[in-house]
Amino acid sequence: MTDLLAEVNERVRELADQRPHGSDAWDFQCECGEPECQDVVSLTLPEYELIRRSGTPILAEGHVPSRFRLARDRATELRNEAIALRRQARHQAERARRVRDADERGESH
């Protein structure tokens, strides 16, 4: 979710970059990652760029990135990778068993 909001904010920045803006502030979405958050953060382009360069998300006042959400998402990714690796290992073991059995019977593969 936070990646999607960061992408939306990058599109806002691109749009703002194409307009004569001076010191105008633009509304960016809060990237805290909470599903119910609809807050916006008004920033000038230099302010936005400064935050981006710092590597922190755009956050409404008092909001913090959902560390638990990030940890849970990473755990889900790792679990899915482990399942895929386990399936690959089973497939390769079955394949090796078939080759071994064919060799024992003197068949070519």
FIKOLZA-1660 file (N, C-alpha, C; in steps of 0.1 Angstrom, whole numbers, plus 5000, padded with zeros to 4 digits):
% residues 109
   i   px   py   pz ch aa at
   1 5008 4988 5000  A  M  N
   1 5000 5000 5000  A  M CA
   1 5009 5013 5000  A  M  C
   2 5019 5012 5008  A  T  N
   2 5028 5024 5009  A  T CA
   2 5035 5027 4996  A  T  C
   3 5039 5016 4989  A  D  N
   3 5045 5017 4976  A  D CA
   3 5036 5024 4966  A  D  C
   4 5023 5020 4966  A  L  N
   4 5013 5026 4957  A  L CA
   4 5011 5041 4960  A  L  C
   5 5011 5044 4973  A  L  N
   5 5009 5058 4977  A  L CA
   5 5022 5066 4973  A  L  C
   6 5033 5061 4974  A  A  N
   6 5046 5067 4970  A  A CA
   6 5045 5069 4954  A  A  C
   7 5040 5060 4947  A  E  N
   7 5039 5061 4933  A  E CA
   7 5029 5072 4929  A  E  C
   8 5018 5073 4936  A  V  N
   8 5008 5084 4934  A  V CA
   8 5015 5097 4936  A  V  C
   9 5022 5098 4947  A  N  N
   9 5029 5111 4951  A  N CA
   9 5039 5114 4940  A  N  C
  10 5046 5104 4935  A  E  N
  10 5056 5107 4924  A  E CA
  10 5049 5113 4912  A  E  C
  11 5037 5108 4909  A  R  N
  11 5029 5113 4897  A  R CA
  11 5025 5127 4900  A  R  C
  12 5021 5130 4913  A  V  N
  12 5017 5144 4916  A  V CA
  12 5029 5153 4914  A  V  C
  13 5041 5149 4919  A  R  N
  13 5053 5156 4917  A  R CA
  13 5056 5159 4902  A  R  C
  14 5054 5149 4894  A  E  N
  14 5057 5150 4879  A  E CA
  14 5047 5161 4873  A  E  C
  15 5034 5160 4878  A  L  N
  15 5025 5170 4873  A  L CA
  15 5028 5184 4878  A  L  C
  16 5032 5185 4890  A  A  N
  16 5036 5198 4896  A  A CA
  16 5048 5204 4889  A  A  C
  17 5057 5195 4885  A  D  N
  17 5069 5199 4878  A  D CA
  17 5066 5205 4865  A  D  C
  18 5055 5201 4858  A  Q  N
  18 5052 5206 4845  A  Q CA
  18 5044 5220 4846  A  Q  C
  19 5041 5224 4857  A  R  N
  19 5033 5236 4859  A  R CA
  19 5041 5248 4864  A  R  C
  20 5038 5260 4860  A  P  N
  20 5045 5271 4867  A  P CA
  20 5040 5272 4881  A  P  C
  21 5048 5270 4890  A  H  N
  21 5043 5269 4904  A  H CA
  21 5049 5278 4914  A  H  C
  22 5061 5284 4911  A  G  N
  22 5067 5293 4921  A  G CA
  22 5068 5285 4934  A  G  C
  23 5062 5291 4945  A  S  N
  23 5063 5284 4958  A  S CA
  23 5050 5277 4962  A  S  C
  24 5042 5274 4952  A  D  N
  24 5029 5268 4955  A  D CA
  24 5032 5254 4962  A  D  C
  25 5022 5251 4971  A  A  N
  25 5023 5238 4977  A  A CA
  25 5013 5229 4970  A  A  C
  26 5017 5216 4970  A  W  N
  26 5009 5206 4963  A  W CA
  26 5005 5196 4974  A  W  C
  27 4993 5190 4972  A  D  N
  27 4988 5180 4982  A  D CA
  27 4993 5166 4978  A  D  C
  28 5000 5160 4987  A  F  N
  28 5005 5146 4986  A  F CA
  28 4998 5137 4996  A  F  C
  29 4997 5125 4992  A  Q  N
  29 4990 5115 5001  A  Q CA
  29 4999 5111 5012  A  Q  C
  30 4994 5109 5024  A  C  N
  30 5002 5104 5035  A  C CA
  30 5005 5089 5032  A  C  C
  31 5017 5086 5035  A  E  N
  31 5022 5072 5032  A  E CA
  31 5024 5064 5044  A  E  C
  32 5016 5066 5055  A  C  N
  32 5018 5059 5067  A  C CA
  32 5014 5044 5065  A  C  C
  33 5005 5041 5056  A  G  N
  33 5002 5027 5053  A  G CA
  33 4989 5022 5060  A  G  C
  34 4983 5031 5069  A  E  N
  34 4971 5027 5076  A  E CA
  34 4960 5027 5066  A  E  C
  35 4952 5016 5065  A  P  N
  35 4941 5016 5055  A  P CA
  35 4931 5027 5055  A  P  C
  36 4928 5032 5067  A  E  N
  36 4918 5042 5069  A  E CA
  36 4923 5056 5067  A  E  C
  37 4936 5058 5065  A  C  N
  37 4942 5071 5064  A  C CA
  37 4939 5077 5050  A  C  C
  38 4933 5089 5050  A  Q  N
  38 4930 5097 5038  A  Q CA
  38 4937 5110 5039  A  Q  C
  39 4946 5112 5048  A  D  N
  39 4952 5125 5050  A  D CA
  39 4961 5129 5039  A  D  C
  40 4962 5142 5037  A  V  N
  40 4971 5148 5027  A  V CA
  40 4981 5157 5033  A  V  C
  41 4993 5158 5027  A  V  N
  41 5003 5167 5032  A  V CA
  41 5006 5177 5021  A  V  C
  42 5005 5190 5025  A  S  N
  42 5008 5200 5015  A  S CA
  42 5023 5204 5016  A  S  C
  43 5029 5202 5005  A  L  N
  43 5044 5205 5004  A  L CA
  43 5047 5212 4991  A  L  C
  44 5057 5221 4992  A  T  N
  44 5063 5226 4980  A  T CA
  44 5072 5216 4974  A  T  C
  45 5075 5217 4961  A  L  N
  45 5084 5207 4955  A  L CA
  45 5097 5206 4961  A  L  C
  46 5104 5217 4966  A  P  N
  46 5116 5215 4973  A  P CA
  46 5115 5207 4986  A  P  C
  47 5104 5210 4993  A  E  N
  47 5101 5202 5005  A  E CA
  47 5099 5187 5002  A  E  C
  48 5092 5185 4992  A  Y  N
  48 5089 5171 4988  A  Y CA
  48 5102 5164 4984  A  Y  C
  49 5111 5170 4976  A  E  N
  49 5123 5165 4972  A  E CA
  49 5133 5162 4984  A  E  C
  50 5132 5171 4994  A  L  N
  50 5141 5170 5006  A  L CA
  50 5137 5157 5014  A  L  C
  51 5124 5155 5015  A  I  N
  51 5119 5143 5022  A  I CA
  51 5122 5131 5014  A  I  C
  52 5121 5131 5001  A  R  N
  52 5124 5119 4993  A  R CA
  52 5139 5116 4994  A  R  C
  53 5147 5126 4994  A  R  N
  53 5162 5123 4995  A  R CA
  53 5166 5118 5008  A  R  C
  54 5158 5121 5018  A  S  N
  54 5161 5116 5032  A  S CA
  54 5157 5101 5033  A  S  C
  55 5149 5096 5024  A  G  N
  55 5145 5082 5024  A  G CA
  55 5133 5079 5033  A  G  C
  56 5127 5089 5038  A  T  N
  56 5115 5087 5047  A  T CA
  56 5103 5089 5039  A  T  C
  57 5092 5082 5043  A  P  N
  57 5079 5084 5036  A  P CA
  57 5073 5098 5039  A  P  C
  58 5064 5102 5030  A  I  N
  58 5056 5114 5032  A  I CA
  58 5046 5111 5043  A  I  C
  59 5046 5118 5054  A  L  N
  59 5037 5115 5065  A  L CA
  59 5029 5127 5070  A  L  C
  60 5016 5125 5073  A  A  N
  60 5009 5136 5079  A  A CA
  60 5014 5138 5093  A  A  C
  61 5011 5150 5099  A  E  N
  61 5016 5153 5112  A  E CA
  61 5011 5142 5122  A  E  C
  62 5020 5137 5130  A  G  N
  62 5016 5127 5140  A  G CA
  62 5016 5113 5135  A  G  C
  63 5017 5111 5122  A  H  N
  63 5016 5097 5116  A  H CA
  63 5030 5091 5116  A  H  C
  64 5030 5078 5118  A  V  N
  64 5043 5071 5117  A  V CA
  64 5041 5059 5107  A  V  C
  65 5051 5055 5100  A  P  N
  65 5049 5043 5091  A  P CA
  65 5046 5031 5100  A  P  C
  66 5037 5023 5094  A  S  N
  66 5033 5011 5101  A  S CA
  66 5043 5001 5101  A  S  C
  67 5052 5000 5111  A  R  N
  67 5063 4991 5111  A  R CA
  67 5058 4976 5112  A  R  C
  68 5047 4974 5119  A  F  N
  68 5041 4961 5120  A  F CA
  68 5036 4957 5106  A  F  C
  69 5030 4966 5099  A  R  N
  69 5025 4963 5085  A  R CA
  69 5037 4959 5076  A  R  C
  70 5048 4967 5077  A  L  N
  70 5059 4964 5069  A  L CA
  70 5065 4950 5073  A  L  C
  71 5066 4948 5086  A  A  N
  71 5071 4935 5090  A  A CA
  71 5062 4923 5086  A  A  C
  72 5049 4925 5087  A  R  N
  72 5040 4915 5082  A  R CA
  72 5041 4912 5067  A  R  C
  73 5042 4923 5060  A  D  N
  73 5043 4922 5045  A  D CA
  73 5056 4914 5042  A  D  C
  74 5067 4917 5048  A  R  N
  74 5080 4910 5046  A  R CA
  74 5079 4896 5050  A  R  C
  75 5072 4893 5061  A  A  N
  75 5071 4879 5065  A  A CA
  75 5062 4871 5055  A  A  C
  76 5052 4877 5049  A  T  N
  76 5044 4871 5039  A  T CA
  76 5052 4868 5027  A  T  C
  77 5060 4878 5023  A  E  N
  77 5069 4876 5011  A  E CA
  77 5079 4864 5014  A  E  C
  78 5085 4863 5025  A  L  N
  78 5094 4853 5029  A  L CA
  78 5087 4839 5029  A  L  C
  79 5075 4839 5034  A  R  N
  79 5067 4826 5035  A  R CA
  79 5064 4822 5021  A  R  C
  80 5060 4831 5012  A  N  N
  80 5057 4827 4998  A  N CA
  80 5069 4822 4991  A  N  C
  81 5080 4828 4993  A  E  N
  81 5093 4824 4987  A  E CA
  81 5097 4810 4992  A  E  C
  82 5095 4807 5005  A  A  N
  82 5098 4794 5011  A  A CA
  82 5089 4784 5005  A  A  C
  83 5076 4787 5003  A  I  N
  83 5067 4777 4997  A  I CA
  83 5072 4774 4983  A  I  C
  84 5075 4784 4975  A  A  N
  84 5080 4782 4962  A  A CA
  84 5092 4773 4961  A  A  C
  85 5102 4776 4970  A  L  N
  85 5114 4769 4971  A  L CA
  85 5112 4754 4975  A  L  C
  86 5103 4752 4984  A  R  N
  86 5099 4738 4988  A  R CA
  86 5093 4731 4976  A  R  C
  87 5084 4737 4969  A  R  N
  87 5078 4731 4957  A  R CA
  87 5089 4727 4946  A  R  C
  88 5098 4737 4944  A  Q  N
  88 5109 4734 4935  A  Q CA
  88 5117 4722 4939  A  Q  C
  89 5121 4722 4952  A  A  N
  89 5129 4711 4958  A  A CA
  89 5121 4697 4956  A  A  C
  90 5109 4697 4959  A  R  N
  90 5101 4685 4957  A  R CA
  90 5101 4680 4942  A  R  C
  91 5099 4690 4933  A  H  N
  91 5099 4687 4919  A  H CA
  91 5113 4681 4915  A  H  C
  92 5123 4688 4919  A  Q  N
  92 5137 4683 4915  A  Q CA
  92 5140 4669 4921  A  Q  C
  93 5135 4667 4934  A  A  N
  93 5137 4654 4940  A  A CA
  93 5130 4643 4932  A  A  C
  94 5117 4646 4928  A  E  N
  94 5109 4636 4920  A  E CA
  94 5116 4634 4907  A  E  C
  95 5121 4644 4901  A  R  N
  95 5128 4643 4888  A  R CA
  95 5140 4634 4889  A  R  C
  96 5148 4636 4900  A  A  N
  96 5160 4628 4902  A  A CA
  96 5156 4614 4905  A  A  C
  97 5146 4611 4912  A  R  N
  97 5141 4598 4915  A  R CA
  97 5137 4591 4902  A  R  C
  98 5130 4598 4893  A  R  N
  98 5126 4592 4880  A  R CA
  98 5139 4588 4871  A  R  C
  99 5149 4597 4871  A  V  N
  99 5161 4595 4864  A  V CA
  99 5168 4583 4869  A  V  C
 100 5169 4583 4883  A  R  N
 100 5176 4572 4889  A  R CA
 100 5169 4558 4886  A  R  C
 101 5156 4558 4887  A  D  N
 101 5149 4546 4884  A  D CA
 101 5150 4541 4870  A  D  C
 102 5150 4551 4861  A  A  N
 102 5153 4548 4847  A  A CA
 102 5167 4542 4844  A  A  C
 103 5177 4548 4851  A  D  N
 103 5190 4543 4850  A  D CA
 103 5191 4529 4855  A  D  C
 104 5185 4526 4866  A  E  N
 104 5185 4513 4872  A  E CA
 104 5179 4502 4863  A  E  C
 105 5169 4507 4855  A  R  N
 105 5162 4498 4846  A  R CA
 105 5170 4497 4832  A  R  C
 106 5180 4505 4831  A  G  N
 106 5188 4506 4819  A  G CA
 106 5181 4513 4808  A  G  C
 107 5172 4522 4811  A  E  N
 107 5165 4530 4801  A  E CA
 107 5173 4543 4799  A  E  C
 108 5172 4548 4787  A  S  N
 108 5179 4561 4784  A  S CA
 108 5168 4572 4787  A  S  C
 109 5173 4584 4791  A  H  N
 109 5164 4595 4794  A  H CA
 109 5165 4606 4785  A  H  C
% end
